[in-house]
Amino acid sequence: MNLGDALAWLDRHQNLERILADARLQAPEPERMRRLAHVIGDPQASQPVIHLTGTNGKTSAARALSQLLISKGLNVGTFISPHLQRLNERIMVGLQPISDIDLAEVLSDLAGLEDLLGDQMRPTWFELLTAAAFRYFADRPVDVAVVEVGMGGRWDATNIADGTVSIVTNVALDHTELLGPTREHIAREKAGIVKPGTTLVLGETDPELYDIFAEERPEALWLAGRDFAVESAELAEGGRSLDLRTPEGHYDEVYLPLHGRHQADNFVAALAGAEAFFGKPLEPALVVKAAAAVTSPGRLEVVQKSPLVVLDGAKNVAGAESSAIAVNDELAGGRSRVMVVGMLGGKSAVEMLTALDVGKSRLVVTCPPPSPRAQPAEEVAEAARSLGCRAIATGSVAEALEVALAEAEPDELVLVTGSLYVVGAARTVLLGEPGLEPTSRPT
């Protein structure tokens, strides 16, 4: 199959990322994913795996960890979700997305084998993509795979892999319709990626959740604040200068070119994970080099200077609060603000807008994310008005950007946020498709 045919075949399978929260879902079934993996040769066992989960920050941590491992000379496979602009972004080797040709080939191979599973074992969209990633990594081959869960952990398709190291960035309320109504429920789902006898790097700092993770019997449990920590995170041009401590090392004046104090927490968790993988500290010069190369598209990403346009995929209240702190401390600089917001259904628009500090915006332009799960733009606009803001509802991300950029003065800040779907669409409008000539460039 060519890529178009392969993607059409993939899209004929149930996709929990697109289905409505109140729809009847195909129950998680680990045996289905294990059967699929067995049919293609159990590629998840072909290389060691470092497994990551967390409510927020796991993609940034996965990218940072991959960069650290690459800097040690390893050939690194990275599996992340969701993507921003192209599906290829989810499957990377050396942090370079899989090519269209290779993606079409690995999906075609899976399509040819699907009948062997039988009708009762028909895999989901994400299960097929996970299998494609593991198969691609095994075929390269890679030295290590950095694998981010799709949702939760215990029942996630990626959990067929036995991670030698597990990283949990944090635990907050999100996807409660699927993972459970409390942080304790969500922690238990995330703890499911921890295999007995391995090392767990736990970025969550609530001691009331520690026992949930300890019950999974990791050989070593490294706790944020006790075993690894950000000792200093000073503002620097375009990011932060960090002093970091891990169980075996200390790293000073590490420049991380990402905005937001929370990115320091993500990076030190990744650094501890790399240290756990190697069983020894990393060379300080290597850490400095790797940190300076870290990128995390769509996470407080500056894509234009006049007006200042910032993209941030904050998708839940905890993420929105971190985003607001970073914007206030690092990016706003006294600027007046215009906000472009779209969010998925199931989110409280009032809670999200409050967390985003919407009261500092002189205008809120709302839009539906490009997803069947989109919350109507007018509902989000009404929520903004109820908080005392002027709001305009639009029909698409492109239209919202057009309105916002027409309204914004050159010295103002335009913040695009509320969903990674919105950020991905905005990135395409402002920068073009990855690998193609941008339709507009930052000034």
DRENBARO-983068 format. One record per residue (C-alpha): residue number from 1; x, y, z; residue in one letter. Coordinates in Angstrom, 3 decimals, decimal comma. Each point is the difference from the previous one (the first is absolute). Layout:
# residues N
[vexro NUM [X Y Z] 'A']
...
//
This chain:
# residues 443
[vexro 1 [0,000 0,000 0,000] 'M']
[vexro 2 [1,045 3,596 -0,489] 'N']
[vexro 3 [-0,151 2,278 3,024] 'L']
[vexro 4 [-3,491 1,278 -0,793] 'G']
[vexro 5 [-1,382 -3,533 -0,227] 'D']
[vexro 6 [1,858 -1,046 3,144] 'A']
[vexro 7 [-1,394 2,908 2,007] 'L']
[vexro 8 [-3,502 -0,640 -1,320] 'A']
[vexro 9 [0,304 -3,620 1,177] 'W']
[vexro 10 [1,253 1,164 3,414] 'L']
[vexro 11 [-2,894 2,453 0,358] 'D']
[vexro 12 [-2,537 -2,785 -0,462] 'R']
[vexro 13 [0,924 -1,215 3,490] 'H']
[vexro 14 [-1,450 1,352 3,243] 'Q']
[vexro 15 [1,925 3,038 1,161] 'N']
[vexro 16 [-0,524 0,979 3,638] 'L']
[vexro 17 [1,718 3,332 -0,664] 'E']
[vexro 18 [-2,861 0,997 -2,283] 'R']
[vexro 19 [-3,012 -1,766 1,475] 'I']
[vexro 20 [-2,449 1,904 2,195] 'L']
[vexro 21 [0,473 -0,517 3,712] 'A']
[vexro 22 [-3,561 -1,281 0,467] 'D']
[vexro 23 [0,144 -2,456 -2,883] 'A']
[vexro 24 [0,129 -3,741 0,547] 'R']
[vexro 25 [3,710 -0,806 0,057] 'L']
[vexro 26 [1,710 -3,233 -0,899] 'Q']
[vexro 27 [1,226 -1,295 3,354] 'A']
[vexro 28 [3,763 0,021 0,607] 'P']
[vexro 29 [1,233 -3,503 -0,665] 'E']
[vexro 30 [3,700 -0,708 0,640] 'P']
[vexro 31 [-0,325 -3,409 -1,637] 'E']
[vexro 32 [-0,958 1,654 -3,296] 'R']
[vexro 33 [3,190 2,065 -0,032] 'M']
[vexro 34 [2,122 -2,954 1,098] 'R']
[vexro 35 [-1,473 -2,082 -2,799] 'R']
[vexro 36 [0,713 2,719 -2,554] 'L']
[vexro 37 [3,577 0,329 1,241] 'A']
[vexro 38 [0,503 -3,772 -0,153] 'H']
[vexro 39 [-1,211 -0,145 -3,608] 'V']
[vexro 40 [2,682 2,535 -1,008] 'I']
[vexro 41 [2,781 -1,673 1,986] 'G']
[vexro 42 [-0,234 1,728 3,409] 'D']
[vexro 43 [2,130 2,966 -1,115] 'P']
[vexro 44 [-0,455 1,730 3,374] 'Q']
[vexro 45 [2,550 -2,482 1,398] 'A']
[vexro 46 [2,648 0,851 -2,596] 'S']
[vexro 47 [1,519 2,884 1,961] 'Q']
[vexro 48 [-0,108 1,394 3,532] 'P']
[vexro 49 [-2,897 2,362 0,643] 'V']
[vexro 50 [-0,263 3,072 2,208] 'I']
[vexro 51 [-3,709 0,514 0,652] 'H']
[vexro 52 [-1,547 3,387 0,828] 'L']
[vexro 53 [-3,378 1,074 1,274] 'T']
[vexro 54 [-1,447 2,999 1,822] 'G']
[vexro 55 [-2,889 2,413 -0,300] 'T']
[vexro 56 [2,139 2,836 -1,351] 'N']
[vexro 57 [3,526 0,335 -1,323] 'G']
[vexro 58 [0,608 -3,536 -1,196] 'K']
[vexro 59 [0,647 0,950 -3,630] 'T']
[vexro 60 [2,484 2,697 1,050] 'S']
[vexro 61 [1,678 -2,481 2,349] 'A']
[vexro 62 [0,117 -2,640 -2,742] 'A']
[vexro 63 [1,633 2,408 -2,430] 'R']
[vexro 64 [2,518 1,127 2,636] 'A']
[vexro 65 [0,820 -3,592 0,948] 'L']
[vexro 66 [0,449 -0,946 -3,645] 'S']
[vexro 67 [2,368 2,927 -0,481] 'Q']
[vexro 68 [2,071 -1,088 3,013] 'L']
[vexro 69 [0,247 -3,563 -1,315] 'L']
[vexro 70 [0,886 1,220 -3,494] 'I']
[vexro 71 [2,766 2,124 1,491] 'S']
[vexro 72 [1,456 -3,221 1,442] 'K']
[vexro 73 [0,275 -1,384 -3,522] 'G']
[vexro 74 [-3,058 -2,272 0,049] 'L']
[vexro 75 [-2,412 -0,569 -2,866] 'N']
[vexro 76 [-3,259 0,947 1,712] 'V']
[vexro 77 [-3,570 -0,773 -0,972] 'G']
[vexro 78 [-2,662 2,328 1,422] 'T']
[vexro 79 [-3,757 -0,570 0,039] 'F']
[vexro 80 [-2,159 2,945 1,106] 'I']
[vexro 81 [-3,630 1,048 -0,185] 'S']
[vexro 82 [-1,862 1,905 -1,119] 'P']
[vexro 83 [1,609 1,555 -3,050] 'H']
[vexro 84 [-0,367 3,677 -0,800] 'L']
[vexro 85 [-0,090 0,133 -3,788] 'Q']
[vexro 86 [0,879 -3,354 -1,588] 'R']
[vexro 87 [-0,396 -3,568 1,195] 'L']
[vexro 88 [3,678 -0,615 -0,839] 'N']
[vexro 89 [1,007 2,069 3,048] 'E']
[vexro 90 [-1,086 -2,804 2,325] 'R']
[vexro 91 [2,634 -2,481 -1,182] 'I']
[vexro 92 [3,542 1,357 -0,028] 'M']
[vexro 93 [3,548 -1,324 -0,210] 'V']
[vexro 94 [2,674 2,441 1,048] 'G']
[vexro 95 [-2,908 2,417 0,625] 'L']
[vexro 96 [-0,665 0,029 -3,756] 'Q']
[vexro 97 [-3,565 -0,971 -0,980] 'P']
[vexro 98 [-0,560 -3,160 -1,989] 'I']
[vexro 99 [-0,066 0,641 -3,748] 'S']
[vexro 100 [-3,198 -0,280 -2,016] 'D']
[vexro 101 [1,440 -3,022 -1,840] 'I']
[vexro 102 [0,941 -1,841 3,197] 'D']
[vexro 103 [-3,318 0,822 1,680] 'L']
[vexro 104 [-1,939 -1,296 -2,995] 'A']
[vexro 105 [2,120 -3,167 -0,040] 'E']
[vexro 106 [-0,403 -0,873 3,681] 'V']
[vexro 107 [-3,752 0,686 -0,060] 'L']
[vexro 108 [-0,364 -2,077 -3,176] 'S']
[vexro 109 [1,747 -2,911 1,721] 'D']
[vexro 110 [-2,445 0,243 2,907] 'L']
[vexro 111 [-2,977 0,133 -2,369] 'A']
[vexro 112 [1,191 -3,187 -1,646] 'G']
[vexro 113 [0,139 -1,810 3,335] 'L']
[vexro 114 [-3,193 1,309 1,600] 'E']
[vexro 115 [-2,147 -2,909 -1,214] 'D']
[vexro 116 [2,132 -2,364 2,087] 'L']
[vexro 117 [-1,442 1,598 3,136] 'L']
[vexro 118 [-3,638 -0,882 -0,697] 'G']
[vexro 119 [-3,061 2,199 0,338] 'D']
[vexro 120 [-0,037 -0,218 3,808] 'Q']
[vexro 121 [3,513 1,414 0,207] 'M']
[vexro 122 [-0,388 2,953 -2,364] 'R']
[vexro 123 [2,530 2,572 1,275] 'P']
[vexro 124 [-0,656 3,671 0,592] 'T']
[vexro 125 [1,642 2,901 -1,822] 'W']
[vexro 126 [2,445 0,639 2,854] 'F']
[vexro 127 [0,852 -3,680 0,405] 'E']
[vexro 128 [0,926 -0,182 -3,669] 'L']
[vexro 129 [2,099 3,150 0,217] 'L']
[vexro 130 [1,771 -1,337 3,112] 'T']
[vexro 131 [0,727 -3,255 -1,806] 'A']
[vexro 132 [1,302 1,976 -2,976] 'A']
[vexro 133 [2,376 1,917 2,250] 'A']
[vexro 134 [1,400 -3,108 1,677] 'F']
[vexro 135 [0,375 -1,749 -3,361] 'R']
[vexro 136 [1,768 2,997 -1,518] 'Y']
[vexro 137 [2,381 0,285 2,956] 'F']
[vexro 138 [0,848 -3,709 -0,174] 'A']
[vexro 139 [0,678 0,189 -3,730] 'D']
[vexro 140 [2,354 2,973 0,182] 'R']
[vexro 141 [1,192 -1,252 2,588] 'P']
[vexro 142 [0,166 2,502 2,869] 'V']
[vexro 143 [2,082 -0,334 3,166] 'D']
[vexro 144 [-2,809 1,148 2,293] 'V']
[vexro 145 [-3,629 1,077 -0,389] 'A']
[vexro 146 [-1,454 2,945 1,934] 'V']
[vexro 147 [-3,729 -0,738 0,102] 'V']
[vexro 148 [-2,731 2,362 1,177] 'E']
[vexro 149 [-3,360 -1,481 0,951] 'V']
[vexro 150 [-3,066 1,084 -1,901] 'G']
[vexro 151 [-2,268 0,253 3,046] 'M']
[vexro 152 [0,338 -1,170 3,581] 'G']
[vexro 153 [2,408 -2,905 -0,023] 'G']
[vexro 154 [-1,270 -3,287 1,403] 'R']
[vexro 155 [-2,312 -0,772 -2,929] 'W']
[vexro 156 [1,894 2,017 -2,586] 'D']
[vexro 157 [1,140 -1,764 -3,160] 'A']
[vexro 158 [3,613 0,973 0,694] 'T']
[vexro 159 [-0,047 -2,006 3,223] 'N']
[vexro 160 [0,810 -3,221 -1,840] 'I']
[vexro 161 [3,604 1,216 0,329] 'A']
[vexro 162 [1,875 -0,634 3,227] 'D']
[vexro 163 [1,776 3,266 0,670] 'G']
[vexro 164 [3,347 -0,316 1,735] 'T']
[vexro 165 [-0,642 3,534 1,298] 'V']
[vexro 166 [-3,390 1,647 0,554] 'S']
[vexro 167 [-0,527 3,763 0,297] 'I']
[vexro 168 [-3,169 1,605 1,373] 'V']
[vexro 169 [0,096 3,778 -0,405] 'T']
[vexro 170 [-3,035 0,859 2,160] 'N']
[vexro 171 [-3,601 -0,902 0,794] 'V']
[vexro 172 [-2,901 2,421 -0,516] 'A']
[vexro 173 [-3,642 -0,212 -1,022] 'L']
[vexro 174 [-0,468 -0,711 -3,702] 'D']
[vexro 175 [-1,898 -2,624 -2,033] 'H']
[vexro 176 [-2,028 -0,696 3,122] 'T']
[vexro 177 [-2,764 -1,618 -2,071] 'E']
[vexro 178 [2,447 -2,787 -0,838] 'L']
[vexro 179 [2,615 -0,042 2,760] 'L']
[vexro 180 [-2,125 0,696 3,057] 'G']
[vexro 181 [-1,355 2,947 1,954] 'P']
[vexro 182 [2,859 0,612 2,476] 'T']
[vexro 183 [3,761 0,460 -0,067] 'R']
[vexro 184 [0,303 -3,302 1,860] 'E']
[vexro 185 [-1,840 -1,814 -2,804] 'H']
[vexro 186 [2,171 1,681 -2,619] 'I']
[vexro 187 [3,202 -0,752 1,929] 'A']
[vexro 188 [-0,939 -3,676 0,146] 'R']
[vexro 189 [-0,453 -0,074 -3,774] 'E']
[vexro 190 [3,339 1,710 -0,587] 'K']
[vexro 191 [1,768 -2,261 2,491] 'A']
[vexro 192 [-0,935 -2,925 -2,225] 'G']
[vexro 193 [3,009 0,612 -2,265] 'I']
[vexro 194 [2,397 -0,757 2,871] 'V']
[vexro 195 [1,385 -3,528 -0,187] 'K']
[vexro 196 [1,387 -1,791 3,081] 'P']
[vexro 197 [3,769 0,243 0,317] 'G']
[vexro 198 [0,385 3,139 -2,136] 'T']
[vexro 199 [0,720 3,628 0,863] 'T']
[vexro 200 [-2,810 2,519 0,350] 'L']
[vexro 201 [0,756 3,712 -0,319] 'V']
[vexro 202 [-2,988 1,694 1,642] 'L']
[vexro 203 [-0,466 3,703 -0,677] 'G']
[vexro 204 [-3,285 0,171 1,918] 'E']
[vexro 205 [0,641 1,650 3,385] 'T']
[vexro 206 [-3,193 -0,838 1,912] 'D']
[vexro 207 [1,058 -2,487 2,719] 'P']
[vexro 208 [-3,552 -1,302 0,268] 'E']
[vexro 209 [0,481 -1,620 -3,429] 'L']
[vexro 210 [3,388 -1,594 0,673] 'Y']
[vexro 211 [-1,361 -3,295 1,333] 'D']
[vexro 212 [-2,029 -0,520 -3,170] 'I']
[vexro 213 [3,225 -0,051 -2,002] 'F']
[vexro 214 [1,981 -1,951 2,606] 'A']
[vexro 215 [-2,619 -2,782 -0,163] 'E']
[vexro 216 [1,259 -0,799 -3,519] 'E']
[vexro 217 [3,285 -1,129 1,624] 'R']
[vexro 218 [2,647 1,899 -1,954] 'P']
[vexro 219 [3,520 -0,911 1,040] 'E']
[vexro 220 [0,803 3,687 0,416] 'A']
[vexro 221 [-2,414 2,899 0,532] 'L']
[vexro 222 [1,584 3,391 -0,665] 'W']
[vexro 223 [-2,108 2,857 1,336] 'L']
[vexro 224 [-0,005 3,595 -1,201] 'A']
[vexro 225 [1,338 2,275 2,720] 'G']
[vexro 226 [1,705 -2,841 1,839] 'R']
[vexro 227 [2,079 -1,829 -2,614] 'D']
[vexro 228 [-0,007 2,513 -2,849] 'F']
[vexro 229 [-0,867 3,676 -0,075] 'A']
[vexro 230 [0,182 3,337 -1,766] 'V']
[vexro 231 [2,076 2,012 2,448] 'E']
[vexro 232 [-0,121 3,184 -2,063] 'S']
[vexro 233 [-1,876 1,077 -3,133] 'A']
[vexro 234 [0,997 3,553 -0,841] 'E']
[vexro 235 [-1,555 1,832 -2,921] 'L']
[vexro 236 [2,278 0,248 -3,029] 'A']
[vexro 237 [-0,456 1,262 -3,538] 'E']
[vexro 238 [-2,407 -2,406 -1,666] 'G']
[vexro 239 [-0,142 -2,439 2,886] 'G']
[vexro 240 [1,519 -0,814 3,398] 'R']
[vexro 241 [3,423 -0,579 1,553] 'S']
[vexro 242 [-0,274 -3,032 2,251] 'L']
[vexro 243 [1,912 -1,505 2,902] 'D']
[vexro 244 [-1,029 -3,647 0,262] 'L']
[vexro 245 [0,567 -2,858 2,428] 'R']
[vexro 246 [-0,449 -3,712 -0,726] 'T']
[vexro 247 [0,727 -3,063 2,145] 'P']
[vexro 248 [3,540 -0,223 -1,371] 'E']
[vexro 249 [0,813 3,411 -1,422] 'G']
[vexro 250 [-0,203 3,772 0,203] 'H']
[vexro 251 [-0,276 2,236 -3,046] 'Y']
[vexro 252 [0,340 3,789 0,150] 'D']
[vexro 253 [-0,828 2,752 -2,506] 'E']
[vexro 254 [-1,849 -2,268 -2,400] 'V']
[vexro 255 [-1,757 2,155 -2,581] 'Y']
[vexro 256 [-3,411 -1,354 -1,054] 'L']
[vexro 257 [-1,550 1,936 -2,927] 'P']
[vexro 258 [-3,608 -0,596 1,090] 'L']
[vexro 259 [-2,388 2,397 1,685] 'H']
[vexro 260 [-1,693 -0,893 3,279] 'G']
[vexro 261 [1,321 -1,041 3,402] 'R']
[vexro 262 [-1,799 -3,316 -0,432] 'H']
[vexro 263 [2,322 -0,874 -2,892] 'Q']
[vexro 264 [2,873 -0,085 2,486] 'A']
[vexro 265 [-1,900 -2,699 1,908] 'D']
[vexro 266 [-0,546 -1,948 -3,216] 'N']
[vexro 267 [3,678 0,242 -0,902] 'F']
[vexro 268 [1,330 -1,131 3,382] 'V']
[vexro 269 [-2,380 -2,987 -0,065] 'A']
[vexro 270 [1,364 -0,881 -3,454] 'A']
[vexro 271 [3,561 0,432 1,260] 'L']
[vexro 272 [-0,673 -2,299 2,958] 'A']
[vexro 273 [-1,548 -2,502 -2,408] 'G']
[vexro 274 [3,130 0,054 -2,174] 'A']
[vexro 275 [2,159 -0,477 3,079] 'E']
[vexro 276 [-2,123 -2,952 1,098] 'A']
[vexro 277 [0,302 -1,531 -3,472] 'F']
[vexro 278 [3,796 0,256 -0,098] 'F']
[vexro 279 [0,447 -0,798 3,689] 'G']
[vexro 280 [2,350 2,935 0,449] 'K']
[vexro 281 [0,028 3,793 -0,301] 'P']
[vexro 282 [0,391 1,678 -3,365] 'L']
[vexro 283 [2,946 2,227 -0,849] 'E']
[vexro 284 [-0,900 3,621 0,882] 'P']
[vexro 285 [1,192 1,305 -3,371] 'A']
[vexro 286 [-2,243 -2,513 -1,761] 'L']
[vexro 287 [-3,018 1,081 2,063] 'V']
[vexro 288 [0,649 3,648 -0,824] 'V']
[vexro 289 [0,266 -0,824 -3,709] 'K']
[vexro 290 [-3,124 -2,148 -0,004] 'A']
[vexro 291 [-2,106 2,507 1,940] 'A']
[vexro 292 [0,876 2,787 -2,414] 'A']
[vexro 293 [-1,333 -2,128 -2,887] 'A']
[vexro 294 [-3,365 -0,870 1,581] 'V']
[vexro 295 [-3,124 1,170 -1,801] 'T']
[vexro 296 [-3,670 -0,516 0,840] 'S']
[vexro 297 [-2,212 1,373 -2,784] 'P']
[vexro 298 [-3,331 1,414 1,054] 'G']
[vexro 299 [1,003 0,406 3,639] 'R']
[vexro 300 [0,360 3,728 0,711] 'L']
[vexro 301 [1,535 0,271 -3,451] 'E']
[vexro 302 [0,673 3,470 -1,400] 'V']
[vexro 303 [-0,775 -0,046 -3,738] 'V']
[vexro 304 [-0,204 3,717 -0,800] 'Q']
[vexro 305 [1,426 3,148 1,554] 'K']
[vexro 306 [-2,248 2,897 -1,138] 'S']
[vexro 307 [-2,506 -0,489 1,404] 'P']
[vexro 308 [1,493 -2,614 2,293] 'L']
[vexro 309 [-1,833 -3,248 -0,791] 'V']
[vexro 310 [0,338 -2,842 2,505] 'V']
[vexro 311 [-1,414 -3,497 -0,436] 'L']
[vexro 312 [-0,688 -2,119 3,061] 'D']
[vexro 313 [-1,979 -3,221 0,008] 'G']
[vexro 314 [-1,260 0,254 3,589] 'A']
[vexro 315 [-2,895 -2,469 0,037] 'K']
[vexro 316 [-1,038 -0,283 3,645] 'N']
[vexro 317 [-0,203 2,242 3,038] 'V']
[vexro 318 [3,408 -0,949 1,386] 'A']
[vexro 319 [1,647 0,646 -3,357] 'G']
[vexro 320 [-1,882 3,262 -0,415] 'A']
[vexro 321 [1,190 1,222 3,404] 'E']
[vexro 322 [3,624 -0,788 -0,897] 'S']
[vexro 323 [-0,459 1,737 -3,337] 'S']
[vexro 324 [-1,412 3,147 1,625] 'A']
[vexro 325 [2,888 0,201 2,467] 'I']
[vexro 326 [2,550 -0,328 -2,804] 'A']
[vexro 327 [-1,724 2,586 -2,200] 'V']
[vexro 328 [-0,246 2,471 2,874] 'N']
[vexro 329 [3,597 -0,534 1,162] 'D']
[vexro 330 [1,856 -0,439 -3,274] 'E']
[vexro 331 [-1,902 1,115 -3,083] 'L']
[vexro 332 [-2,582 2,682 0,668] 'A']
[vexro 333 [2,379 2,727 1,148] 'G']
[vexro 334 [-2,861 2,406 0,613] 'G']
[vexro 335 [-1,477 -0,591 -3,449] 'R']
[vexro 336 [-3,720 0,176 -0,579] 'S']
[vexro 337 [-1,334 -3,396 -1,069] 'R']
[vexro 338 [-2,272 -1,622 -2,530] 'V']
[vexro 339 [-0,839 -3,635 0,629] 'M']
[vexro 340 [-1,007 -2,647 -2,551] 'V']
[vexro 341 [-1,658 -2,914 1,781] 'V']
[vexro 342 [-1,612 -3,256 -1,041] 'G']
[vexro 343 [-0,571 -3,062 2,121] 'M']
[vexro 344 [-1,442 -3,468 -0,154] 'L']
[vexro 345 [-3,310 -1,011 1,483] 'G']
[vexro 346 [-0,040 -1,211 3,571] 'G']
[vexro 347 [2,076 2,952 1,194] 'K']
[vexro 348 [-1,467 2,772 2,128] 'S']
[vexro 349 [0,583 3,095 -2,100] 'A']
[vexro 350 [-0,336 2,263 3,045] 'V']
[vexro 351 [2,548 -2,012 1,994] 'E']
[vexro 352 [2,436 -0,147 -2,903] 'M']
[vexro 353 [-0,301 3,716 -0,815] 'L']
[vexro 354 [0,403 0,912 3,669] 'T']
[vexro 355 [3,128 -2,139 0,219] 'A']
[vexro 356 [1,330 1,679 -3,148] 'L']
[vexro 357 [-0,383 3,374 1,734] 'D']
[vexro 358 [-2,363 1,151 -2,729] 'V']
[vexro 359 [-0,775 3,208 1,889] 'G']
[vexro 360 [3,317 1,425 -1,205] 'K']
[vexro 361 [-1,169 -0,230 -3,632] 'S']
[vexro 362 [-1,763 2,900 -1,679] 'R']
[vexro 363 [-1,507 -2,368 -2,582] 'L']
[vexro 364 [-0,702 -3,735 -0,135] 'V']
[vexro 365 [-0,505 -1,569 -3,433] 'V']
[vexro 366 [-1,459 -3,485 0,236] 'T']
[vexro 367 [0,024 -2,803 -2,564] 'C']
[vexro 368 [-0,810 -3,707 -0,218] 'P']
[vexro 369 [3,013 -2,325 0,009] 'P']
[vexro 370 [0,141 -2,125 -3,173] 'P']
[vexro 371 [-1,441 -3,042 1,781] 'S']
[vexro 372 [-3,424 -1,671 0,259] 'P']
[vexro 373 [0,349 0,551 3,739] 'R']
[vexro 374 [0,172 3,789 -0,375] 'A']
[vexro 375 [-1,844 2,185 2,475] 'Q']
[vexro 376 [-2,094 2,570 -1,938] 'P']
[vexro 377 [1,831 3,307 -0,334] 'A']
[vexro 378 [-3,062 1,974 1,112] 'E']
[vexro 379 [-0,107 -1,938 3,299] 'E']
[vexro 380 [3,607 0,913 0,721] 'V']
[vexro 381 [-0,706 3,613 -1,005] 'A']
[vexro 382 [-2,965 0,129 2,392] 'E']
[vexro 383 [2,232 -1,306 2,780] 'A']
[vexro 384 [2,499 2,764 -0,740] 'A']
[vexro 385 [-2,759 2,617 0,058] 'R']
[vexro 386 [-1,224 -1,335 3,337] 'S']
[vexro 387 [3,497 0,754 1,316] 'L']
[vexro 388 [-0,235 3,598 -1,226] 'G']
[vexro 389 [1,915 -0,353 -3,270] 'C']
[vexro 390 [-0,810 1,196 -3,478] 'R']
[vexro 391 [-0,279 -3,129 -2,141] 'A']
[vexro 392 [-0,487 -0,854 -3,678] 'I']
[vexro 393 [-0,949 -3,518 -1,144] 'A']
[vexro 394 [1,368 -1,210 -3,347] 'T']
[vexro 395 [-0,458 -3,093 -2,128] 'G']
[vexro 396 [3,580 -1,272 -0,251] 'S']
[vexro 397 [3,524 0,416 1,326] 'V']
[vexro 398 [1,029 1,772 -3,211] 'A']
[vexro 399 [-2,874 2,482 0,332] 'E']
[vexro 400 [0,796 0,583 3,673] 'A']
[vexro 401 [3,630 0,774 -0,835] 'L']
[vexro 402 [-1,076 2,382 -2,753] 'E']
[vexro 403 [-2,245 1,884 2,424] 'V']
[vexro 404 [2,563 0,023 2,805] 'A']
[vexro 405 [2,892 1,172 -2,166] 'L']
[vexro 406 [-2,168 2,699 -1,600] 'A']
[vexro 407 [-0,988 1,256 3,472] 'E']
[vexro 408 [3,433 -0,258 1,619] 'A']
[vexro 409 [2,380 2,939 0,114] 'E']
[vexro 410 [3,680 -0,639 -0,870] 'P']
[vexro 411 [1,052 0,218 3,656] 'D']
[vexro 412 [-2,711 -2,338 1,309] 'E']
[vexro 413 [0,074 -3,708 0,904] 'L']
[vexro 414 [-2,198 -2,523 -1,813] 'V']
[vexro 415 [-0,280 -3,237 1,976] 'L']
[vexro 416 [-1,428 -3,044 -1,821] 'V']
[vexro 417 [-1,011 -2,702 2,448] 'T']
[vexro 418 [-2,617 -2,378 1,432] 'G']
[vexro 419 [0,795 -3,150 -1,991] 'S']
[vexro 420 [2,870 -1,578 -1,904] 'L']
[vexro 421 [-2,438 -0,357 -2,908] 'Y']
[vexro 422 [-0,328 3,790 -0,089] 'V']
[vexro 423 [3,751 0,495 0,304] 'V']
[vexro 424 [0,745 -2,483 -2,771] 'G']
[vexro 425 [-2,445 1,690 -2,368] 'A']
[vexro 426 [1,367 3,430 0,909] 'A']
[vexro 427 [3,552 -1,211 -0,614] 'R']
[vexro 428 [-0,994 -1,104 -3,495] 'T']
[vexro 429 [-1,642 3,361 -0,754] 'V']
[vexro 430 [2,966 2,008 1,274] 'L']
[vexro 431 [2,956 -2,197 -0,974] 'L']
[vexro 432 [-1,313 -2,340 -2,684] 'G']
[vexro 433 [0,205 -3,794 -0,004] 'E']
[vexro 434 [3,259 -1,402 1,422] 'P']
[vexro 435 [2,570 -0,362 -2,742] 'G']
[vexro 436 [-1,797 2,447 -2,266] 'L']
[vexro 437 [0,657 3,650 -0,651] 'E']
[vexro 438 [-1,713 2,053 2,764] 'P']
[vexro 439 [-3,010 2,004 -1,070] 'T']
[vexro 440 [1,190 2,729 2,359] 'S']
[vexro 441 [3,136 0,386 2,020] 'R']
[vexro 442 [0,653 1,414 3,476] 'P']
[vexro 443 [1,081 3,631 -0,194] 'T']
//
